[in-house]
Amino acid sequence: MAGENHVDHKALKRFAENRVNVAKEDACKRREQVGHLRARLEAHISVNPDYDLVKLRASGSTAKHTAIKAVRGEGSDADVAAYLRTGDPDLDEAKILEWLHERCVEVYGKTKVADDFTISQHAVGIVLRGSGLKIDVAPVLYLNDPDDQGYLVTRRGERVLTSVTLHLRFIAKRKAAAGPGYAELIRLLKAWIRHAKRHDPQLRCKSFLLELVVAHLWEVGWHAVPLQVNDYPAAFEQVLSYLTVTELKQPIVFNDFYQPDAVGPSTDAVQIWDPVNAANNVASTYSDLDRRRLVDLAGEALDNVSWAATTPAKGTANDAWRQLFGPTFPGI
């Protein structure tokens, strides 16, 4: 890039440390709250014979160390997988989430109101008002598999093969090879999307999708250049350019735990395949409008990143990055 880049890697790293990354003290509090739920949930499930609780596993962004700092009024998330086993072949799996919801309500007794508990497509959400933390507890039917493979059960009783262990192994392998910049780049991208969603509530871009785009670019690079995880402005430009140029029309498939040809034909608008389940497109519910909205956002962000790299004025460069992260940038 020509010109002086006023917002360089060090500037974005400082912003991540001050405004994006979860502070060590807050991370400890999250783990304590999740640990409290896990211990209490174990006790309440044990006296309800419908299911045997095999294990509770931390999952999602907290377990992957890609969680970002909570913003006032928006809360933050932690994820727990509840591995369950049942000996009743006739049990209605569509009722698992309702059953788990009842157990979560029992854990907190009269200390919470009904609105603090929600049932989503595949998890029971619990909002802890004091900290703003939301814990999603997802039921997984255990398969006695050493890699914790099991079926995530949706509200309609559908089964989706998953594995907390393999998902963690997938990202750990890449983090070990790339270094700490890999996870921090993901956190910065998540902060960008969070800011964008404040202005466009219809924007769809789940955290897992971002993680898999970064994983893909770490493997294949962009225009014959490896993903620059130690140069955040360059890495941002690569990710945004990839989204803009490909328009998310190219399937993303990994070969860590299955052969790519295990993925069957699909007409989904966006195809980014779960690295532990060849039958699960993590973007299967995204419409073509969702795809175009995300691609257009990436194009606008790319223009700002490119302008910030070439403008001679530091204030103008910071203003360009504020379009991605909001008015708190550079957060010093």
ZADO-1210 file (C-alpha; in nm, 4 decimals, padded with zeros to 6 digits):
<atoms>
<atom x="00.0000" y="00.0000" z="00.0000" code="MET" pos="1"/>
<atom x="00.1229" y="00.3499" z="-00.0781" code="ALA" pos="2"/>
<atom x="00.1402" y="00.6284" z="00.1777" code="GLY" pos="3"/>
<atom x="00.1734" y="00.6173" z="00.5539" code="GLU" pos="4"/>
<atom x="-00.0609" y="00.3765" z="00.7263" code="ASN" pos="5"/>
<atom x="-00.1552" y="00.5656" z="01.0418" code="HIS" pos="6"/>
<atom x="-00.3706" y="00.2777" z="01.1653" code="VAL" pos="7"/>
<atom x="-00.1189" y="-00.0043" z="01.1682" code="ASP" pos="8"/>
<atom x="-00.1049" y="-00.3427" z="01.3371" code="HIS" pos="9"/>
<atom x="-00.0038" y="-00.1926" z="01.6707" code="LYS" pos="10"/>
<atom x="-00.2996" y="00.0479" z="01.6637" code="ALA" pos="11"/>
<atom x="-00.5506" y="-00.2297" z="01.5994" code="LEU" pos="12"/>
<atom x="-00.3850" y="-00.4512" z="01.8595" code="LYS" pos="13"/>
<atom x="-00.4176" y="-00.1746" z="02.1212" code="ARG" pos="14"/>
<atom x="-00.7821" y="-00.1314" z="02.0266" code="PHE" pos="15"/>
<atom x="-00.8381" y="-00.5052" z="02.0639" code="ALA" pos="16"/>
<atom x="-00.6717" y="-00.5101" z="02.4047" code="GLU" pos="17"/>
<atom x="-00.8619" y="-00.2057" z="02.5325" code="ASN" pos="18"/>
<atom x="-01.2037" y="-00.2459" z="02.3710" code="ARG" pos="19"/>
<atom x="-01.2530" y="-00.5929" z="02.2262" code="VAL" pos="20"/>
<atom x="-01.0775" y="-00.8660" z="02.4221" code="ASN" pos="21"/>
<atom x="-01.2391" y="-01.0001" z="02.7385" code="VAL" pos="22"/>
<atom x="-01.0386" y="-00.8857" z="03.0410" code="ALA" pos="23"/>
<atom x="-00.8823" y="-01.1621" z="03.2496" code="LYS" pos="24"/>
<atom x="-01.0933" y="-01.0703" z="03.5527" code="GLU" pos="25"/>
<atom x="-01.4138" y="-01.0756" z="03.3473" code="ASP" pos="26"/>
<atom x="-01.3160" y="-01.4077" z="03.1922" code="ALA" pos="27"/>
<atom x="-01.2723" y="-01.5545" z="03.5411" code="CYS" pos="28"/>
<atom x="-01.6169" y="-01.4277" z="03.6416" code="LYS" pos="29"/>
<atom x="-01.7681" y="-01.5852" z="03.3285" code="ARG" pos="30"/>
<atom x="-01.6092" y="-01.9179" z="03.4115" code="ARG" pos="31"/>
<atom x="-01.7362" y="-01.8955" z="03.7695" code="GLU" pos="32"/>
<atom x="-02.0930" y="-01.8254" z="03.6556" code="GLN" pos="33"/>
<atom x="-02.0821" y="-02.1052" z="03.3994" code="VAL" pos="34"/>
<atom x="-01.9322" y="-02.3362" z="03.6627" code="GLY" pos="35"/>
<atom x="-02.2134" y="-02.2495" z="03.9042" code="HIS" pos="36"/>
<atom x="-02.4740" y="-02.3333" z="03.6411" code="LEU" pos="37"/>
<atom x="-02.3014" y="-02.6581" z="03.5501" code="ARG" pos="38"/>
<atom x="-02.2801" y="-02.7772" z="03.9099" code="ALA" pos="39"/>
<atom x="-02.6416" y="-02.6917" z="03.9862" code="ARG" pos="40"/>
<atom x="-02.7675" y="-02.8337" z="03.6581" code="LEU" pos="41"/>
<atom x="-02.5966" y="-03.1640" z="03.7263" code="GLU" pos="42"/>
<atom x="-02.7831" y="-03.1913" z="04.0552" code="ALA" pos="43"/>
<atom x="-03.1231" y="-03.1090" z="03.9056" code="HIS" pos="44"/>
<atom x="-03.0876" y="-03.3411" z="03.6074" code="ILE" pos="45"/>
<atom x="-02.9820" y="-03.6274" z="03.8320" code="SER" pos="46"/>
<atom x="-03.3233" y="-03.6338" z="04.0025" code="VAL" pos="47"/>
<atom x="-03.5182" y="-03.6221" z="03.6751" code="ASN" pos="48"/>
<atom x="-03.5004" y="-03.9704" z="03.5201" code="PRO" pos="49"/>
<atom x="-03.5938" y="-03.8826" z="03.1623" code="ASP" pos="50"/>
<atom x="-03.2275" y="-03.8384" z="03.0687" code="TYR" pos="51"/>
<atom x="-02.8901" y="-03.9315" z="03.2120" code="ASP" pos="52"/>
<atom x="-02.6434" y="-03.6442" z="03.2124" code="LEU" pos="53"/>
<atom x="-02.3144" y="-03.7787" z="03.0769" code="VAL" pos="54"/>
<atom x="-02.1150" y="-03.4563" z="03.0860" code="LYS" pos="55"/>
<atom x="-02.1340" y="-03.0786" z="03.0540" code="LEU" pos="56"/>
<atom x="-01.8800" y="-02.9211" z="02.8208" code="ARG" pos="57"/>
<atom x="-01.7944" y="-02.5552" z="02.7735" code="ALA" pos="58"/>
<atom x="-01.8251" y="-02.4732" z="02.4043" code="SER" pos="59"/>
<atom x="-01.8565" y="-02.1773" z="02.1680" code="GLY" pos="60"/>
<atom x="-01.6538" y="-01.8568" z="02.1747" code="SER" pos="61"/>
<atom x="-01.5619" y="-01.8723" z="02.5430" code="THR" pos="62"/>
<atom x="-01.4056" y="-02.2166" z="02.5070" code="ALA" pos="63"/>
<atom x="-01.2325" y="-02.1132" z="02.1825" code="LYS" pos="64"/>
<atom x="-01.1028" y="-01.7871" z="02.3369" code="HIS" pos="65"/>
<atom x="-01.2683" y="-01.5842" z="02.0620" code="THR" pos="66"/>
<atom x="-01.5303" y="-01.4190" z="02.2840" code="ALA" pos="67"/>
<atom x="-01.5421" y="-01.0398" z="02.2835" code="ILE" pos="68"/>
<atom x="-01.6025" y="-00.7904" z="02.5591" code="LYS" pos="69"/>
<atom x="-01.9607" y="-00.7176" z="02.6551" code="ALA" pos="70"/>
<atom x="-02.1041" y="-00.3812" z="02.5589" code="VAL" pos="71"/>
<atom x="-02.3436" y="-00.2126" z="02.7991" code="ARG" pos="72"/>
<atom x="-02.7004" y="-00.3080" z="02.7168" code="GLY" pos="73"/>
<atom x="-02.5982" y="-00.5873" z="02.4777" code="GLU" pos="74"/>
<atom x="-02.4619" y="-00.8531" z="02.7134" code="GLY" pos="75"/>
<atom x="-02.2278" y="-01.1336" z="02.6194" code="SER" pos="76"/>
<atom x="-02.2596" y="-01.5047" z="02.5626" code="ASP" pos="77"/>
<atom x="-02.1207" y="-01.8304" z="02.6942" code="ALA" pos="78"/>
<atom x="-02.2116" y="-02.1737" z="02.5647" code="ASP" pos="79"/>
<atom x="-02.2495" y="-02.5078" z="02.7365" code="VAL" pos="80"/>
<atom x="-02.3220" y="-02.8434" z="02.5726" code="ALA" pos="81"/>
<atom x="-02.5245" y="-03.0814" z="02.7899" code="ALA" pos="82"/>
<atom x="-02.4478" y="-03.4350" z="02.6733" code="TYR" pos="83"/>
<atom x="-02.7509" y="-03.6515" z="02.7538" code="LEU" pos="84"/>
<atom x="-02.8330" y="-04.0168" z="02.7172" code="ARG" pos="85"/>
<atom x="-03.1708" y="-04.1891" z="02.7268" code="THR" pos="86"/>
<atom x="-03.2727" y="-04.5516" z="02.7249" code="GLY" pos="87"/>
<atom x="-03.6230" y="-04.4752" z="02.5981" code="ASP" pos="88"/>
<atom x="-03.6387" y="-04.5269" z="02.2185" code="PRO" pos="89"/>
<atom x="-03.9875" y="-04.3768" z="02.2057" code="ASP" pos="90"/>
<atom x="-03.8994" y="-04.0501" z="02.3768" code="LEU" pos="91"/>
<atom x="-04.0160" y="-03.7437" z="02.1839" code="ASP" pos="92"/>
<atom x="-03.6957" y="-03.5572" z="02.1004" code="GLU" pos="93"/>
<atom x="-03.8918" y="-03.2432" z="02.0131" code="ALA" pos="94"/>
<atom x="-03.9559" y="-03.2053" z="02.3855" code="LYS" pos="95"/>
<atom x="-03.5922" y="-03.2132" z="02.4952" code="ILE" pos="96"/>
<atom x="-03.5527" y="-02.8356" z="02.4925" code="LEU" pos="97"/>
<atom x="-03.8699" y="-02.7882" z="02.6963" code="GLU" pos="98"/>
<atom x="-03.7415" y="-03.0466" z="02.9452" code="TRP" pos="99"/>
<atom x="-03.4033" y="-02.8734" z="02.9672" code="LEU" pos="100"/>
<atom x="-03.5784" y="-02.5379" z="03.0070" code="HIS" pos="101"/>
<atom x="-03.7586" y="-02.6730" z="03.3133" code="GLU" pos="102"/>
<atom x="-03.4308" y="-02.7922" z="03.4641" code="ARG" pos="103"/>
<atom x="-03.2657" y="-02.4527" z="03.4077" code="CYS" pos="104"/>
<atom x="-03.5578" y="-02.2758" z="03.5750" code="VAL" pos="105"/>
<atom x="-03.5182" y="-02.5109" z="03.8710" code="GLU" pos="106"/>
<atom x="-03.1501" y="-02.4201" z="03.9016" code="VAL" pos="107"/>
<atom x="-03.2253" y="-02.0550" z="03.9677" code="TYR" pos="108"/>
<atom x="-03.5523" y="-02.1047" z="04.1563" code="GLY" pos="109"/>
<atom x="-03.7269" y="-01.7773" z="04.2340" code="LYS" pos="110"/>
<atom x="-03.4252" y="-01.5549" z="04.1742" code="THR" pos="111"/>
<atom x="-03.5159" y="-01.4912" z="03.8099" code="LYS" pos="112"/>
<atom x="-03.8209" y="-01.3999" z="03.6046" code="VAL" pos="113"/>
<atom x="-03.9696" y="-01.6014" z="03.3192" code="ALA" pos="114"/>
<atom x="-03.8310" y="-01.3643" z="03.0532" code="ASP" pos="115"/>
<atom x="-03.4777" y="-01.4507" z="03.1637" code="ASP" pos="116"/>
<atom x="-03.5236" y="-01.7957" z="03.0047" code="PHE" pos="117"/>
<atom x="-03.5706" y="-01.8404" z="02.6313" code="THR" pos="118"/>
<atom x="-03.5799" y="-02.1430" z="02.4024" code="ILE" pos="119"/>
<atom x="-03.4101" y="-02.0919" z="02.0671" code="SER" pos="120"/>
<atom x="-03.3708" y="-02.3298" z="01.7750" code="GLN" pos="121"/>
<atom x="-03.1255" y="-02.5547" z="01.9579" code="HIS" pos="122"/>
<atom x="-03.0550" y="-02.4165" z="02.3063" code="ALA" pos="123"/>
<atom x="-03.2009" y="-02.2785" z="02.6267" code="VAL" pos="124"/>
<atom x="-03.0796" y="-01.9262" z="02.6944" code="GLY" pos="125"/>
<atom x="-03.0417" y="-01.7887" z="03.0469" code="ILE" pos="126"/>
<atom x="-02.9757" y="-01.4185" z="03.1048" code="VAL" pos="127"/>
<atom x="-02.7905" y="-01.3268" z="03.4225" code="LEU" pos="128"/>
<atom x="-02.9019" y="-00.9687" z="03.4791" code="ARG" pos="129"/>
<atom x="-02.6252" y="-00.8740" z="03.7205" code="GLY" pos="130"/>
<atom x="-02.3407" y="-00.9397" z="03.4799" code="SER" pos="131"/>
<atom x="-02.5333" y="-00.9262" z="03.1521" code="GLY" pos="132"/>
<atom x="-02.3999" y="-01.2714" z="03.0665" code="LEU" pos="133"/>
<atom x="-02.6259" y="-01.4978" z="02.8609" code="LYS" pos="134"/>
<atom x="-02.5561" y="-01.8692" z="02.8877" code="ILE" pos="135"/>
<atom x="-02.6871" y="-02.0935" z="02.6103" code="ASP" pos="136"/>
<atom x="-02.7283" y="-02.4565" z="02.7154" code="VAL" pos="137"/>
<atom x="-02.7602" y="-02.6909" z="02.4179" code="ALA" pos="138"/>
<atom x="-02.8744" y="-03.0542" z="02.4593" code="PRO" pos="139"/>
<atom x="-02.6646" y="-03.3121" z="02.2744" code="VAL" pos="140"/>
<atom x="-02.7634" y="-03.6785" z="02.2537" code="LEU" pos="141"/>
<atom x="-02.4442" y="-03.8637" z="02.3390" code="TYR" pos="142"/>
<atom x="-02.3186" y="-04.1435" z="02.1112" code="LEU" pos="143"/>
<atom x="-02.0584" y="-04.2925" z="02.3474" code="ASN" pos="144"/>
<atom x="-01.7984" y="-04.1475" z="02.1121" code="ASP" pos="145"/>
<atom x="-01.4480" y="-04.0676" z="02.2450" code="PRO" pos="146"/>
<atom x="-01.4466" y="-03.7405" z="02.0494" code="ASP" pos="147"/>
<atom x="-01.7776" y="-03.6313" z="02.2028" code="ASP" pos="148"/>
<atom x="-01.9719" y="-03.6686" z="01.8818" code="GLN" pos="149"/>
<atom x="-02.3434" y="-03.6506" z="01.9394" code="GLY" pos="150"/>
<atom x="-02.6645" y="-03.5111" z="01.8002" code="TYR" pos="151"/>
<atom x="-02.7601" y="-03.1522" z="01.8721" code="LEU" pos="152"/>
<atom x="-03.1390" y="-03.1555" z="01.8984" code="VAL" pos="153"/>
<atom x="-03.3424" y="-02.8715" z="01.7511" code="THR" pos="154"/>
<atom x="-03.6776" y="-02.7464" z="01.8731" code="ARG" pos="155"/>
<atom x="-03.8500" y="-02.9500" z="01.6026" code="ARG" pos="156"/>
<atom x="-03.6756" y="-03.2671" z="01.7142" code="GLY" pos="157"/>
<atom x="-03.4261" y="-03.2690" z="01.4260" code="GLU" pos="158"/>
<atom x="-03.0804" y="-03.4120" z="01.4869" code="ARG" pos="159"/>
<atom x="-02.7594" y="-03.2352" z="01.3831" code="VAL" pos="160"/>
<atom x="-02.4324" y="-03.4215" z="01.4320" code="LEU" pos="161"/>
<atom x="-02.1779" y="-03.2171" z="01.6267" code="THR" pos="162"/>
<atom x="-01.8731" y="-03.2501" z="01.8508" code="SER" pos="163"/>
<atom x="-01.7479" y="-02.9906" z="02.0978" code="VAL" pos="164"/>
<atom x="-01.4137" y="-03.1702" z="02.1170" code="THR" pos="165"/>
<atom x="-01.3569" y="-03.1739" z="01.7402" code="LEU" pos="166"/>
<atom x="-01.4636" y="-02.8111" z="01.7007" code="HIS" pos="167"/>
<atom x="-01.2143" y="-02.7084" z="01.9682" code="LEU" pos="168"/>
<atom x="-00.9465" y="-02.9254" z="01.8067" code="ARG" pos="169"/>
<atom x="-01.0194" y="-02.7636" z="01.4685" code="PHE" pos="170"/>
<atom x="-00.9497" y="-02.4107" z="01.5911" code="ILE" pos="171"/>
<atom x="-00.6704" y="-02.5117" z="01.8300" code="ALA" pos="172"/>
<atom x="-00.4730" y="-02.6601" z="01.5409" code="LYS" pos="173"/>
<atom x="-00.4861" y="-02.3313" z="01.3517" code="ARG" pos="174"/>
<atom x="-00.4185" y="-02.1156" z="01.6564" code="LYS" pos="175"/>
<atom x="-00.1115" y="-02.3240" z="01.7367" code="ALA" pos="176"/>
<atom x="00.0248" y="-02.2779" z="01.3857" code="ALA" pos="177"/>
<atom x="-00.0666" y="-01.9107" z="01.3455" code="ALA" pos="178"/>
<atom x="-00.0019" y="-01.7741" z="01.6932" code="GLY" pos="179"/>
<atom x="-00.2156" y="-01.5406" z="01.9095" code="PRO" pos="180"/>
<atom x="-00.2962" y="-01.3101" z="01.6177" code="GLY" pos="181"/>
<atom x="-00.5306" y="-01.5738" z="01.4749" code="TYR" pos="182"/>
<atom x="-00.7860" y="-01.5579" z="01.7578" code="ALA" pos="183"/>
<atom x="-00.7485" y="-01.1835" z="01.8001" code="GLU" pos="184"/>
<atom x="-00.8208" y="-01.1259" z="01.4322" code="LEU" pos="185"/>
<atom x="-01.1430" y="-01.3241" z="01.4752" code="ILE" pos="186"/>
<atom x="-01.2342" y="-01.1097" z="01.7759" code="ARG" pos="187"/>
<atom x="-01.1755" y="-00.7905" z="01.5775" code="LEU" pos="188"/>
<atom x="-01.3926" y="-00.9191" z="01.2926" code="LEU" pos="189"/>
<atom x="-01.6666" y="-01.0037" z="01.5426" code="LYS" pos="190"/>
<atom x="-01.6443" y="-00.6492" z="01.6826" code="ALA" pos="191"/>
<atom x="-01.6869" y="-00.5159" z="01.3277" code="TRP" pos="192"/>
<atom x="-01.9984" y="-00.7263" z="01.2697" code="ILE" pos="193"/>
<atom x="-02.1444" y="-00.6350" z="01.6089" code="ARG" pos="194"/>
<atom x="-02.1126" y="-00.2653" z="01.5252" code="HIS" pos="195"/>
<atom x="-02.2648" y="-00.3227" z="01.1810" code="ALA" pos="196"/>
<atom x="-02.5658" y="-00.5024" z="01.3298" code="LYS" pos="197"/>
<atom x="-02.6456" y="-00.1988" z="01.5447" code="ARG" pos="198"/>
<atom x="-02.7075" y="-00.0048" z="01.2241" code="HIS" pos="199"/>
<atom x="-02.8644" y="-00.2913" z="01.0306" code="ASP" pos="200"/>
<atom x="-03.0548" y="-00.5336" z="01.2566" code="PRO" pos="201"/>
<atom x="-03.1389" y="-00.7467" z="00.9521" code="GLN" pos="202"/>
<atom x="-02.7718" y="-00.8213" z="00.8851" code="LEU" pos="203"/>
<atom x="-02.6951" y="-01.1899" z="00.9285" code="ARG" pos="204"/>
<atom x="-02.3435" y="-01.3048" z="01.0050" code="CYS" pos="205"/>
<atom x="-02.2946" y="-01.5534" z="01.2870" code="LYS" pos="206"/>
<atom x="-01.9648" y="-01.5738" z="01.4719" code="SER" pos="207"/>
<atom x="-01.9036" y="-01.9303" z="01.3554" code="PHE" pos="208"/>
<atom x="-01.9275" y="-01.8163" z="00.9929" code="LEU" pos="209"/>
<atom x="-01.6509" y="-01.5603" z="01.0533" code="LEU" pos="210"/>
<atom x="-01.4357" y="-01.8237" z="01.2227" code="GLU" pos="211"/>
<atom x="-01.4681" y="-02.0537" z="00.9239" code="LEU" pos="212"/>
<atom x="-01.3908" y="-01.7790" z="00.6713" code="VAL" pos="213"/>
<atom x="-01.0727" y="-01.7004" z="00.8653" code="VAL" pos="214"/>
<atom x="-00.9872" y="-02.0726" z="00.8819" code="ALA" pos="215"/>
<atom x="-01.0376" y="-02.1021" z="00.5060" code="HIS" pos="216"/>
<atom x="-00.8127" y="-01.8053" z="00.4307" code="LEU" pos="217"/>
<atom x="-00.5505" y="-01.9368" z="00.6714" code="TRP" pos="218"/>
<atom x="-00.5393" y="-02.2526" z="00.4618" code="GLU" pos="219"/>
<atom x="-00.5525" y="-02.1093" z="00.1104" code="VAL" pos="220"/>
<atom x="-00.4491" y="-01.7435" z="00.1474" code="GLY" pos="221"/>
<atom x="-00.5769" y="-01.4708" z="-00.0785" code="TRP" pos="222"/>
<atom x="-00.4244" y="-01.3884" z="-00.4172" code="HIS" pos="223"/>
<atom x="-00.1274" y="-01.6139" z="-00.3355" code="ALA" pos="224"/>
<atom x="-00.0556" y="-01.4278" z="-00.0095" code="VAL" pos="225"/>
<atom x="-00.0986" y="-01.6067" z="00.3253" code="PRO" pos="226"/>
<atom x="-00.3475" y="-01.4615" z="00.5726" code="LEU" pos="227"/>
<atom x="-00.1556" y="-01.1860" z="00.7520" code="GLN" pos="228"/>
<atom x="-00.2503" y="-01.2652" z="01.1117" code="VAL" pos="229"/>
<atom x="00.0419" y="-01.0531" z="01.2360" code="ASN" pos="230"/>
<atom x="-00.0656" y="-00.7491" z="01.0346" code="ASP" pos="231"/>
<atom x="-00.4283" y="-00.6788" z="01.1225" code="TYR" pos="232"/>
<atom x="-00.4957" y="-00.4034" z="00.8642" code="PRO" pos="233"/>
<atom x="-00.3611" y="-00.6319" z="00.5906" code="ALA" pos="234"/>
<atom x="-00.5599" y="-00.9287" z="00.7247" code="ALA" pos="235"/>
<atom x="-00.8772" y="-00.7205" z="00.7386" code="PHE" pos="236"/>
<atom x="-00.8201" y="-00.6174" z="00.3781" code="GLU" pos="237"/>
<atom x="-00.7753" y="-00.9820" z="00.2783" code="GLN" pos="238"/>
<atom x="-01.0936" y="-01.0981" z="00.4550" code="VAL" pos="239"/>
<atom x="-01.3016" y="-00.8095" z="00.3227" code="LEU" pos="240"/>
<atom x="-01.1621" y="-00.8514" z="-00.0280" code="SER" pos="241"/>
<atom x="-01.2410" y="-01.2229" z="-00.0183" code="TYR" pos="242"/>
<atom x="-01.6018" y="-01.1544" z="00.0837" code="LEU" pos="243"/>
<atom x="-01.6396" y="-00.8818" z="-00.1786" code="THR" pos="244"/>
<atom x="-01.4776" y="-01.0581" z="-00.4730" code="VAL" pos="245"/>
<atom x="-01.6212" y="-01.4066" z="-00.4198" code="THR" pos="246"/>
<atom x="-01.9582" y="-01.2635" z="-00.3109" code="GLU" pos="247"/>
<atom x="-01.9760" y="-01.5695" z="-00.0848" code="LEU" pos="248"/>
<atom x="-02.0717" y="-01.7786" z="-00.3859" code="LYS" pos="249"/>
<atom x="-01.7883" y="-02.0268" z="-00.3469" code="GLN" pos="250"/>
<atom x="-01.8402" y="-02.3218" z="-00.1096" code="PRO" pos="251"/>
<atom x="-01.6042" y="-02.3491" z="00.1859" code="ILE" pos="252"/>
<atom x="-01.5233" y="-02.7076" z="00.2853" code="VAL" pos="253"/>
<atom x="-01.2581" y="-02.8462" z="00.5194" code="PHE" pos="254"/>
<atom x="-01.0894" y="-03.1875" z="00.5276" code="ASN" pos="255"/>
<atom x="-00.9909" y="-03.2196" z="00.8940" code="ASP" pos="256"/>
<atom x="-01.2498" y="-03.4840" z="00.9827" code="PHE" pos="257"/>
<atom x="-01.4021" y="-03.5951" z="00.6519" code="TYR" pos="258"/>
<atom x="-01.3206" y="-03.5915" z="00.2817" code="GLN" pos="259"/>
<atom x="-01.4537" y="-03.2866" z="00.0904" code="PRO" pos="260"/>
<atom x="-01.6406" y="-03.5101" z="-00.1537" code="ASP" pos="261"/>
<atom x="-01.8601" y="-03.6145" z="00.1413" code="ALA" pos="262"/>
<atom x="-02.0393" y="-03.2810" z="00.0971" code="VAL" pos="263"/>
<atom x="-02.3326" y="-03.3290" z="-00.1331" code="GLY" pos="264"/>
<atom x="-02.4740" y="-03.0881" z="-00.3933" code="PRO" pos="265"/>
<atom x="-02.6544" y="-02.7838" z="-00.2576" code="SER" pos="266"/>
<atom x="-02.8511" y="-02.4871" z="-00.3882" code="THR" pos="267"/>
<atom x="-02.8121" y="-02.2837" z="-00.0667" code="ASP" pos="268"/>
<atom x="-02.7264" y="-01.9180" z="-00.1262" code="ALA" pos="269"/>
<atom x="-02.4246" y="-01.9406" z="00.1068" code="VAL" pos="270"/>
<atom x="-02.2376" y="-02.2681" z="00.1573" code="GLN" pos="271"/>
<atom x="-01.9948" y="-02.2863" z="00.4477" code="ILE" pos="272"/>
<atom x="-01.9752" y="-02.6404" z="00.5756" code="TRP" pos="273"/>
<atom x="-01.9334" y="-02.7450" z="00.9358" code="ASP" pos="274"/>
<atom x="-01.5835" y="-02.8955" z="00.9655" code="PRO" pos="275"/>
<atom x="-01.7123" y="-03.1860" z="01.1785" code="VAL" pos="276"/>
<atom x="-02.0336" y="-03.2611" z="00.9865" code="ASN" pos="277"/>
<atom x="-02.0394" y="-03.2835" z="00.6069" code="ALA" pos="278"/>
<atom x="-02.4196" y="-03.2660" z="00.6104" code="ALA" pos="279"/>
<atom x="-02.4390" y="-02.9360" z="00.7976" code="ASN" pos="280"/>
<atom x="-02.4128" y="-02.6095" z="00.6058" code="ASN" pos="281"/>
<atom x="-02.3807" y="-02.3557" z="00.8862" code="VAL" pos="282"/>
<atom x="-02.5298" y="-02.0886" z="00.6565" code="ALA" pos="283"/>
<atom x="-02.8144" y="-02.3004" z="00.5212" code="SER" pos="284"/>
<atom x="-03.0815" y="-02.0558" z="00.6391" code="THR" pos="285"/>
<atom x="-02.9177" y="-01.7527" z="00.4753" code="TYR" pos="286"/>
<atom x="-03.1148" y="-01.6176" z="00.1800" code="SER" pos="287"/>
<atom x="-02.9653" y="-01.4575" z="-00.1273" code="ASP" pos="288"/>
<atom x="-03.0641" y="-01.1218" z="00.0218" code="LEU" pos="289"/>
<atom x="-02.8712" y="-01.2096" z="00.3389" code="ASP" pos="290"/>
<atom x="-02.5694" y="-01.2926" z="00.1254" code="ARG" pos="291"/>
<atom x="-02.5857" y="-00.9679" z="-00.0716" code="ARG" pos="292"/>
<atom x="-02.6338" y="-00.7605" z="00.2442" code="ARG" pos="293"/>
<atom x="-02.3174" y="-00.9079" z="00.3983" code="LEU" pos="294"/>
<atom x="-02.1189" y="-00.8729" z="00.0744" code="VAL" pos="295"/>
<atom x="-02.2243" y="-00.5073" z="00.0383" code="ASP" pos="296"/>
<atom x="-02.1197" y="-00.4404" z="00.3972" code="LEU" pos="297"/>
<atom x="-01.7792" y="-00.5974" z="00.3297" code="ALA" pos="298"/>
<atom x="-01.7375" y="-00.3806" z="00.0191" code="GLY" pos="299"/>
<atom x="-01.8082" y="-00.0624" z="00.2152" code="GLU" pos="300"/>
<atom x="-01.5680" y="-00.1698" z="00.4891" code="ALA" pos="301"/>
<atom x="-01.3000" y="-00.2516" z="00.2314" code="LEU" pos="302"/>
<atom x="-01.3282" y="00.0996" z="00.0881" code="ASP" pos="303"/>
<atom x="-01.2741" y="00.2453" z="00.4351" code="ASN" pos="304"/>
<atom x="-00.9759" y="00.0210" z="00.5119" code="VAL" pos="305"/>
<atom x="-00.8160" y="00.1091" z="00.1775" code="SER" pos="306"/>
<atom x="-00.8764" y="00.4806" z="00.2320" code="TRP" pos="307"/>
<atom x="-00.7297" y="00.4637" z="00.5839" code="ALA" pos="308"/>
<atom x="-00.4129" y="00.3065" z="00.4442" code="ALA" pos="309"/>
<atom x="-00.3507" y="00.5842" z="00.1910" code="THR" pos="310"/>
<atom x="-00.4801" y="00.9060" z="00.3467" code="THR" pos="311"/>
<atom x="-00.2040" y="01.1391" z="00.4711" code="PRO" pos="312"/>
<atom x="-00.4096" y="01.2534" z="00.7712" code="ALA" pos="313"/>
<atom x="-00.4155" y="01.0441" z="01.0888" code="LYS" pos="314"/>
<atom x="-00.7545" y="01.1812" z="01.1904" code="GLY" pos="315"/>
<atom x="-00.9030" y="01.0826" z="00.8571" code="THR" pos="316"/>
<atom x="-00.7553" y="00.7336" z="00.8897" code="ALA" pos="317"/>
<atom x="-00.9092" y="00.6952" z="01.2352" code="ASN" pos="318"/>
<atom x="-01.2430" y="00.8182" z="01.1005" code="ASP" pos="319"/>
<atom x="-01.2329" y="00.5495" z="00.8321" code="ALA" pos="320"/>
<atom x="-01.1787" y="00.2740" z="01.0895" code="TRP" pos="321"/>
<atom x="-01.4558" y="00.4225" z="01.3054" code="ARG" pos="322"/>
<atom x="-01.6910" y="00.3253" z="01.0248" code="GLN" pos="323"/>
<atom x="-01.6010" y="-00.0347" z="01.1100" code="LEU" pos="324"/>
<atom x="-01.5773" y="-00.0206" z="01.4876" code="PHE" pos="325"/>
<atom x="-01.7769" y="00.2801" z="01.6005" code="GLY" pos="326"/>
<atom x="-01.6920" y="00.6014" z="01.7828" code="PRO" pos="327"/>
<atom x="-01.4785" y="00.4339" z="02.0516" code="THR" pos="328"/>
<atom x="-01.2002" y="00.3688" z="01.8004" code="PHE" pos="329"/>
<atom x="-00.9020" y="00.3935" z="01.8558" code="PRO" pos="330"/>
<atom x="-01.0018" y="00.3359" z="02.2195" code="GLY" pos="331"/>
<atom x="-00.6778" y="00.4618" z="02.3743" code="ILE" pos="332"/>
</atoms>
